[in-house]
Amino acid sequence: DTNADLFDAYGVFSYPTTFMIDKDGNVFGYASGQLSEDTMRSIIEQTMKGQRK
């Protein structure tokens, strides 16, 4: 993505940015910045269940 097209399309303003994609291929949510292991596990669980805490 040498032209930052994906950054623009998804509204990425910081690096890293983690996107959660649901089982249907939709963006379930995102988190900007570095994530701890606990946060990542929580995000994965929420995405798999389809429920945000």
Secondary structure, DSSP 8 states (H G I E B T S, - for coil): -TT-HHHHHHT--SSSEEEEE-TTS-EEEEEES---HHHHHHHHHHHHHT---
